Amino acid sequence: MTCYAYPTSAMLGDYLRAAAGFVPSAAILATLPVGTVAEGVLSSFAALFAVFGIRTVLRHGTRFEMTESALSASGLRRTSILWEELDRMNLAYYSTRRDRRDGWMQLDLRSGWSSVRLDSRIEGFAALVERAARAAESRHLPLNPATLANLAAFGLRLHTEPSVLGAAGDSV
C-alpha cells in the first residue's frame, strides 16, 4: 500500500486565493452600508470564494491509498476505485499559457458510481497515472485521443484504440 496526499505547499496558493476573495467581500458587507445590487454582487463573490475555500480544505484533508487492487480516498468524502472495475479514465492537461508550457494535469477515474479526481499537485501523481493506465489497458477501456497524448507525455504507450469521445469525454 502506498499513501498519497496534497502537500501544504501545493495548496497554499488556493488558500490564499480563497482568502483574497472572501475576506474583502465579507469585510465590505459587514462594515459598510451598500445598496441592494452591490450587496448581491458582494454576497455572490463571498459565497463563491467560501465554497472554493471549503473545497480546498476538503481536498487538502483527503488521503489516498493505492494498492494493487484499488485506489481509496479517505477524508470527509470516502470512495474507492477498484482497478478491476475501472470503467472510465481521462487524463486532461489544462494550460495557463498560450504556448502550453505551463499548466497542470487532472486524472479522472470512475468505477460504477464511485469517482476520483486528482490533479498533478498531489505527491506521486506519475505513479497514480501509471497504475490507472495499466488498469485501463488491462480492461481494454477506450481512451480519448487527448488522454492517449497526455499518457505519452508521461512516457506511457498503451495498446488501446482511441475512443470516439471528444477531449471533454462527451460523445462526438
WOQUIDA-V980146 format. One record per helix or strand of 2 or more residues. SS is the DSSP state (a for helix, b for strand). FROM is the first residue (numbers start at 1). TO is the last residue. If there is no record, write none. Layout:
ss-><SS:SS>
from-><FROM:FROM>
to-><TO:TO>
//
This chain:
ss-><b:a:a:b:b:b:a:b:b:b:a:a>
from-><2:8:36:63:70:79:83:88:103:114:125:145>
to-><6:31:61:66:74:82:85:95:111:119:138:153>
//
